[in-house]
Amino acid sequence: MKNILILGGGFAGVEAAIFLRKENYNVTLVSDREFFYIFPTSIWVPTRETAFEKLCVDLKELQEAHGFDLIVDSVEDISAQKGAVTLASGKVLDKYDDLVIAMGASKMKHKGLEHTLSICGAPEQSLLIRDQVDKIVAMGEGKICFGFGGNPKDSSAVRGGPGFELLFNVHNLLKKKGIRDKYELTFFAPMPEPGKRMGPKALKMMAKFFDMLDIKSHFGKKIKAFEKDGIIFEDDSKLESDFTMFIPAGDGHEVIKKSDLPLNEAGFIKIDDHCNVRFSDVDTFCDGEDMSRPHNIYAIGDTAALEGYEWRAKQGHIAEVMARNVAHNIKEKEKENGGESFLGYNEHLNILCVMDSGDGASFVYRDDKRAFMIPMPVVGHWLKKGWGVYARYSKLGKIPRIPGM
Ligand SMILES: Cc1cc2nc3c(=O)[nH]c(=O)nc-3n(C[C@H](O)[C@H](O)[C@H](O)COP(=O)(O)OP(=O)(O)OC[C@H]3O[C@@H](n4cnc5c(N)ncnc54)[C@H](O)[C@@H]3O)c2cc1C
């Protein structure tokens, strides 16, 4: 049986490990974290609606459930040509048949970023945001600013949804405490129409929500720097803030950027539709002609450069589709004729999320034909909570998987 090495233990890496084990391959997963983190439900940590620990699934438990090997260590170097991966411990992994890279993304750097916290940063940041929310509630009044930035080199790396969700949840928390009127809540972003990728209807509905909830908006001005007490924009104007939650756009992972892998301008790994790393623009999944190029490397999830629609976005469910496809494609490639029914990710590109507000939610969907946002008061909130429980227990194999989820 083939030996498959997976780098990264997030949505993409864990799904790949589960599905490659279903095909009976020997799988080794390397992660610099001891747990798989359920990012989408982390928006409730800062408002104490959920405990941080509930979002962490121990990788050892996943290992036991699915039978893969686990190495908790940090990848420091990847050499495609040498076929070797070097870990922080000095260990070199070079005995694999196929390599699946699923290490996620880094974040864009901004001046003064240390004055902000991000709900999309390291998992532990959600706890620091919780401390800041506690602090500002104790102050009894204040100015809170939430926002996100863009990556001009890759629009798919922008993540704004969790920023909206967390803001609505904080609004709700202040309302419950009867002190909402003592706070100024502002959402800021450098683009004139943040959230546009969700489609025109969603954009209109977000504007309505902002009006209804008395949330100010500050859009269309580039961010120059963050300071302890506010945000400075390109025209040197300042938005005052006692606490700033800011989600920088995604950027290529540092280890990937210094590797010999082919990258797009932003530092994400170039792949073809089947998630095979594309070493040249004429490469196709199974050309197999030029043996000087490795044909056994795949990149999936946030680490990969998505291609296609201008509204495309790096999302967890796309990461999982890519992972399942790679498990299928590796198996397919082993067929005597080299395989013919390879699966692609592009036809599955869509935006799909349940945007939570603390007391309800909206279902957001966009593909190449449709774009809509459906309000789901109360029930939406509980649906998202239910999904969090489903994500944990289905990955641990304790409840059956719903196909495609
Ligand atoms: C707050 C929040 C809410 C979200 N909501 C949604 C949603 O509603 N719907 C949706 O579809 N998507 C959502 N997303 C996006 C989704 O979580 C990401 O697209 C998904 O996590 C990408 O998975 P990934 O495995 O590619 O990357 P990641 O989840 O980032 O995983 C990367 C893994 O690689 C590991 N790693 C990194 N560097 C190294 C290294 N050097 N050595 C070893 N291991 C390393 C990390 O520890 C991590 O385990 C949300 C994201 C956030 C942050």
The ligand as an ORCA input file, in Angstrom:
! r2SCAN-3c Opt
* xyz 0 1
  C     -13.879     32.284     12.459
  C     -13.981     31.523     11.180
  C     -15.232     31.200     10.665
  C     -15.355     30.506      9.476
  N     -16.595     30.155      9.005
  C     -16.707     29.364      7.904
  C     -17.983     28.901      7.453
  O     -19.021     29.241      8.032
  N     -18.028     28.092      6.368
  C     -16.887     27.697      5.719
  O     -16.973     26.913      4.751
  N     -15.669     28.143      6.101
  C     -15.557     28.956      7.165
  N     -14.325     29.399      7.574
  C     -13.160     29.077      6.754
  C     -12.578     27.730      7.082
  O     -12.412     27.566      8.464
  C     -11.251     27.585      6.359
  O     -11.463     27.696      4.985
  C     -10.634     26.240      6.691
  O     -10.227     26.242      8.044
  C      -9.461     25.925      5.790
  O      -8.958     24.678      6.143
  P      -7.445     24.310      5.902
  O      -7.268     22.944      6.447
  O      -7.086     24.563      4.498
  O      -6.629     25.381      6.754
  P      -6.564     25.527      8.342
  O      -7.881     25.233      8.954
  O      -5.950     26.849      8.579
  O      -5.583     24.378      8.800
  C      -4.209     24.426      8.568
  C      -3.561     23.424      9.500
  O      -2.172     23.345      9.222
  C      -1.455     23.421     10.429
  N      -0.161     24.042     10.120
  C       0.073     25.295      9.706
  N       1.396     25.514      9.565
  C       2.002     24.358      9.865
  C       3.362     23.946      9.905
  N       4.356     24.776      9.597
  N       3.629     22.673     10.290
  C       2.634     21.807     10.609
  N       1.338     22.136     10.590
  C       1.019     23.406     10.214
  C      -2.316     24.268     11.359
  O      -2.039     24.003     12.717
  C      -3.711     23.808     10.978
  O      -4.080     22.677     11.700
  C     -14.189     30.124      8.754
  C     -12.934     30.465      9.245
  C     -12.819     31.158     10.447
  C     -11.437     31.497     10.943
*
